[in-house]
Amino acid sequence: MELGPAARARRHWLMAALALPAAGAAAAAAATPPVILVLGDSLSAEYGLARGEGWVTLLQQRLAKSMPAARVVNASVSGDTTSGGRARLASLLRQHKPTVVVIELGGNDALRGLPISGTRDNLLAMTRASQDAGAKVLLLGMQVPPNYGGAYGRDFSAVFPEVARQTKAALLPFLLAGIADAPDAMTWFQADRIHPTAKAQPRMLDNVWPHLQPLLR
């Protein structure tokens, strides 16, 4: 049955009224300042550096210029493994409600010779838990020195792109690109030859930034 002019007007008004809450929610979500949670180990926890020199702090400073309302939460713990990060993540997601989670873990798994299958499972679990909480995820890949053996090194490095493919997370293949593989690599590291120096931190941020920036839009 064809509606008369008055009935059509009422229907259009009702449809517009129903659309308002959804539009308002979308606008509110778009206006919410991003919260970036960095879940990492000593590479992100300013180990051996003065406070404020690490790449995560430099990230907050960079965002202050282009996105001043953005907030960076550095939940990195020196010595942490993927299993430690996995155990801590749920409470961090509840507390901070991040829009983006940056996972920088796995290096200590390799240093301790932990099974690669466990590292993979933990990274998968953390990525999926973050996504289920409504956050986008950026994985920061790592590599191990050649003395760990070619097969182990290849298998370990392959974990990060594998997890990214399975979860459709963003991926930086190697956080220390241009540092650990530089011709003068040892000048970029502290005396322990594991932790980057202060001068390496801006380069680490430059590695992260092109992969992180699209997730903030």
Phi and psi in degrees as a GROMACS rama.xvg file:
@    title "Ramachandran Plot"
@    xaxis  label "Phi"
@    yaxis  label "Psi"
@TYPE xy
-77.8078  135.467  GLU-2
-82.1073  145.604  LEU-3
-76.4491  172.564  GLY-4
-57.0405  -42.0114  PRO-5
-66.1815  -42.1159  ALA-6
-66.1741  -40.2763  ALA-7
-63.6423  -38.9221  ARG-8
-63.5846  -43.071  ALA-9
-63.1143  -39.3489  ARG-10
-64.6796  -43.7601  ARG-11
-63.1325  -39.3656  HIS-12
-63.6218  -42.2564  TRP-13
-64.3628  -43.0116  LEU-14
-64.0154  -39.3116  MET-15
-66.0588  -39.8751  ALA-16
-65.0214  -39.0896  ALA-17
-67.881  -29.3763  LEU-18
-77.5924  -21.785  ALA-19
-60.9304  -46.2508  LEU-20
-59.4164  -41.6708  PRO-21
-65.1155  -41.4149  ALA-22
-65.5697  -39.4789  ALA-23
-64.9475  -39.7776  GLY-24
-65.0734  -40.8172  ALA-25
-64.7663  -41.4114  ALA-26
-65.2167  -39.976  ALA-27
-64.7507  -40.6417  ALA-28
-63.3749  -40.6518  ALA-29
-67  -30.0416  ALA-30
-84.4425  -10.942  ALA-31
-69.7334  123.402  THR-32
-62.52  140.551  PRO-33
-69.3068  146.282  PRO-34
-119.086  120.097  VAL-35
-105.493  116.494  ILE-36
-99.0219  121.332  LEU-37
-103.725  115.321  VAL-38
-109.592  100.441  LEU-39
-142.329  -167.937  GLY-40
-116.544  -150.011  ASP-41
-62.8769  -24.2364  SER-42
-65.65  -22.1049  LEU-43
-112.8  -4.11724  SER-44
-102.357  15.5618  ALA-45
61.9848  35.2921  GLU-46
-62.4241  127.776  TYR-47
72.8127  8.52336  GLY-48
-114.738  159.628  LEU-49
-71.2752  149.624  ALA-50
-58.4223  129.208  ARG-51
98.0519  -3.1336  GLY-52
-93.5501  -14.87  GLU-53
-72.2842  161.222  GLY-54
-64.8021  -28.241  TRP-55
-69.1525  -41.8068  VAL-56
-64.4709  -39.7708  THR-57
-63.0569  -32.9382  LEU-58
-63.1743  -45.6857  LEU-59
-60.2285  -39.6258  GLN-60
-65.7966  -39.1911  GLN-61
-66.9049  -41.7477  ARG-62
-65.9252  -30.4261  LEU-63
-60.1631  -24.8758  ALA-64
-84.898  -38.3155  LYS-65
-105.035  -23.0117  SER-66
-146.925  68.3504  MET-67
-59.4487  -23.5853  PRO-68
-82.0281  -11.6643  ALA-69
-65.5325  147.397  ALA-70
-127.444  134.322  ARG-71
-109.889  126.71  VAL-72
-109.908  114.244  VAL-73
-94.4117  101.527  ASN-74
-103.251  31.6663  ALA-75
-83.3411  144.318  SER-76
-132.59  123.945  VAL-77
-58.5477  135.03  SER-78
85.1593  -1.92984  GLY-79
-70.6467  150.196  ASP-80
-112.787  176.067  THR-81
-64.724  -33.1652  THR-82
-68.6964  -36.7013  SER-83
-65.9475  -43.1441  GLY-84
-63.2957  -40.3572  GLY-85
-61.6973  -39.3399  ARG-86
-69.0106  -29.6709  ALA-87
-89.1165  -19.0571  ARG-88
-64.442  -43.8535  LEU-89
-56.0432  -45.2557  ALA-90
-68.111  -33.6617  SER-91
-67.4902  -39.5852  LEU-92
-64.3396  -41.2048  LEU-93
-66.0018  -40.8745  ARG-94
-73.029  -44.6371  GLN-95
-103.404  -18.318  HIS-96
46.9185  59.5925  LYS-97
-69.6556  152.004  PRO-98
-91.3069  -25.1606  THR-99
-136.287  135.174  VAL-100
-116.137  123.202  VAL-101
-102.306  117.315  VAL-102
-103.659  112.667  ILE-103
-120.586  75.7659  GLU-104
-141.819  155.764  LEU-105
130.946  -28.5735  GLY-106
-60.2813  -40.9622  GLY-107
-73.0531  -25.8396  ASN-108
-59.7782  -45.4529  ASP-109
-67.3172  -43.2766  ALA-110
-60.362  -30.1031  LEU-111
-92.7772  -0.814839  ARG-112
68.1249  29.7906  GLY-113
-72.1694  152.398  LEU-114
-58.9626  134.555  PRO-115
-63.2107  -32.4716  ILE-116
-60.576  -36.9918  SER-117
-68.273  -40.6945  GLY-118
-60.0356  -44.7194  THR-119
-60.9926  -47.2352  ARG-120
-61.9228  -41.1068  ASP-121
-67.494  -42.495  ASN-122
-64.3176  -40.551  LEU-123
-60.9401  -46.111  LEU-124
-63.7413  -42.3421  ALA-125
-66.8806  -41.0822  MET-126
-64.5451  -46.7528  THR-127
-67.261  -38.0355  ARG-128
-63.9407  -40.0585  ALA-129
-65.3375  -43.7706  SER-130
-65.6913  -39.4069  GLN-131
-63.2265  -27.4594  ASP-132
-84.4432  1.82434  ALA-133
95.0154  9.63467  GLY-134
-99.2693  149.19  ALA-135
-82.7284  155.302  LYS-136
-126.876  136.857  VAL-137
-120.224  120.492  LEU-138
-93.5  131.953  LEU-139
-103.566  108.012  LEU-140
-74.1446  155.184  GLY-141
-130.437  161.869  MET-142
-131  160.787  GLN-143
-112.737  154.467  VAL-144
-60.7469  157.215  PRO-145
-59.7734  -25.6135  PRO-146
-69.3512  -6.26437  ASN-147
-79.8065  -9.22122  TYR-148
101.675  139.809  GLY-149
-60.3253  -45.0294  GLY-150
-65.6647  -45.2592  ALA-151
-63.0678  -43.7084  TYR-152
-60.8653  -43.6459  GLY-153
-65.5549  -43.5774  ARG-154
-65.2854  -39.3597  ASP-155
-66.6091  -47.8757  PHE-156
-62.0014  -31.7485  SER-157
-72.3406  -17.0313  ALA-158
-61.3008  -41.9279  VAL-159
-66.9768  -50.5133  PHE-160
-64.3093  -30.0563  PRO-161
-64.6935  -46.4418  GLU-162
-64.1234  -40.4438  VAL-163
-62.1241  -40.8021  ALA-164
-65.1385  -42.6473  ARG-165
-67.8003  -30.5285  GLN-166
-109.362  -5.64934  THR-167
60.9736  30.9916  LYS-168
-81.4108  157.949  ALA-169
-73.6998  153.853  ALA-170
-141.209  130.847  LEU-171
-102.488  111.991  LEU-172
-58.4317  -36.3474  PRO-173
-149.136  110.279  PHE-174
-58.4818  -35.7869  LEU-175
-98.4531  24.3242  LEU-176
-61.3006  136.78  ALA-177
80.7882  -1.19734  GLY-178
-120.277  -68.1717  ILE-179
-67.0157  -26.6348  ALA-180
-105.36  14.7954  ASP-181
-77.4353  152.439  ALA-182
-57.6052  -32.9565  PRO-183
-106.532  42.5873  ASP-184
-52.8874  -39.9047  ALA-185
-66.5086  -20.9303  MET-186
-76.4228  -10.3281  THR-187
-98.1744  1.3001  TRP-188
-120.911  154.178  PHE-189
-69.8262  177.126  GLN-190
-60.472  -23.9238  ALA-191
-77.2128  -8.36847  ASP-192
61.9958  21.5088  ARG-193
-120.27  -43.0449  ILE-194
-100.785  128.668  HIS-195
-64.3001  152.129  PRO-196
-80.408  177.545  THR-197
-62.1616  -35.9363  ALA-198
-69.8528  -18.0213  LYS-199
-81.9843  -17.7877  ALA-200
-64.3627  -42.8813  GLN-201
-61.3326  -34.7223  PRO-202
-69.0645  -37.3469  ARG-203
-61.5895  -44.0975  MET-204
-62.9657  -40.4489  LEU-205
-63.1361  -30.0492  ASP-206
-69.3364  -40.5215  ASN-207
-74.3908  -40.388  VAL-208
-55.1357  -47.3413  TRP-209
-62.3189  -24.1604  PRO-210
-89.5738  -28.0977  HIS-211
-83.61  -41.0078  LEU-212
-53.7534  -44.2555  GLN-213
-62.1578  -24.6683  PRO-214
-77.3523  -11.9209  LEU-215
-92.5265  -2.64521  LEU-216
